[in-house]
Amino acid sequence: MGPFERYLSIWVILCILLGVVLGSIFPGIFQTIAAIEYANVNLIVAVLIWVMIYPMMIQIDFFSIKDIGKKPKVLFLTLFINWLVKPFSMAALGWLFFRVIFSDFVDPQTATEYIAGMILLGVAPCTAMVFVWSHLTEGDANYTLVQVSINDIILIFAFAPIAGFLLGVTDIAVPWNTLILSVLLYVVIPLIGGIITRSLLDSPNNHVRFHHFIHRLKPISVTGLLATLILLFGLQADAILSQPVVIALIAVPLLIQTYGIFAISYGAAKLMNLPHNIAAPACMIGTSNFFELAVAVAIALFGLNSGAALATVVGVLVEVPVMLTLVAFSNRTRHWFDQN
């Protein structure tokens, strides 16, 4: 786990502060950047998101899918949690907190946007960071790759319908053209690019060129994420300075969702008698989010300075420290599981 992954929350906090400071001093610059868009897609952000997502997609090896039948129970658990539980529980928690519990603190339109951002987080299962969590829990790396690859294939077809359905259920107007365009831009195209790149650089007997390329891309990917955060919080500077408690309000349901999903999946893995080296990564996949995709789609659907974009970025802030606590818990409870 490199310094970026280990201290991601610190980098996020620093970018929040820098973005808010710059946004309050130079609001015109951020508004100019926000205006550079085509078909509701901000071109600057699109480039930054591609820079983030492309290196992650390169790491997906779809040839690993041939091993799909080796451990069907754990694959069933992952898919059940990711696609039949997590999106709906996140939508329910968002509605509960911002339509009921926090309704006196947030105006209805802003609450709607926060709920939308949470829904987008809930519909985007983790793609890249899960390899870190799997490694830290001494998980089966090969089967983690199988699970991530299967999830990414499902993501192509399921993200837009589920997101559209949940956004509609919570009374949020869904611009379907923009939603489908976002999936094409931020999932399909980077995925195809990743597959082509991997096929050109990797070979069964020599992974040196491939791993060297990934290593060289990492600083660029980090820069894309941090620049996006600065841009988002620069645009949100006025709202944050006038209502600083909003970050905490958004974080509460996200924390409940994260710990709750892990408890459900970890308990199910125990009842299913799964070995720890595949149970732990499976639970991490279901618990964490593909926050880069959620950020990109929130921006495309609702705008750079929307509450939805802010909610997805708070998801970045919350995720890493929470996931590290779950990694520690998983390692301490290894003896609960079969070690075969």
Secondary structure as GFF3:
##gff-version 3
##sequence-region A 1 340
A	DSSP	alpha_helix	3	6	.	.	.	ID=ss1
A	DSSP	alpha_helix	8	25	.	.	.	ID=ss2
A	DSSP	alpha_helix	27	34	.	.	.	ID=ss3
A	DSSP	beta_strand	37	38	.	.	.	ID=ss4
A	DSSP	beta_strand	41	42	.	.	.	ID=ss5
A	DSSP	alpha_helix	43	58	.	.	.	ID=ss6
A	DSSP	three_ten_helix	62	67	.	.	.	ID=ss7
A	DSSP	alpha_helix	72	80	.	.	.	ID=ss8
A	DSSP	pi_helix	81	85	.	.	.	ID=ss9
A	DSSP	alpha_helix	86	95	.	.	.	ID=ss10
A	DSSP	pi_helix	96	101	.	.	.	ID=ss11
A	DSSP	alpha_helix	108	122	.	.	.	ID=ss12
A	DSSP	alpha_helix	129	136	.	.	.	ID=ss13
A	DSSP	alpha_helix	141	169	.	.	.	ID=ss14
A	DSSP	alpha_helix	176	183	.	.	.	ID=ss15
A	DSSP	pi_helix	184	188	.	.	.	ID=ss16
A	DSSP	alpha_helix	189	201	.	.	.	ID=ss17
A	DSSP	alpha_helix	208	235	.	.	.	ID=ss18
A	DSSP	alpha_helix	237	242	.	.	.	ID=ss19
A	DSSP	alpha_helix	246	271	.	.	.	ID=ss20
A	DSSP	alpha_helix	276	287	.	.	.	ID=ss21
A	DSSP	alpha_helix	291	302	.	.	.	ID=ss22
A	DSSP	alpha_helix	307	332	.	.	.	ID=ss23
A	DSSP	three_ten_helix	334	336	.	.	.	ID=ss24
###
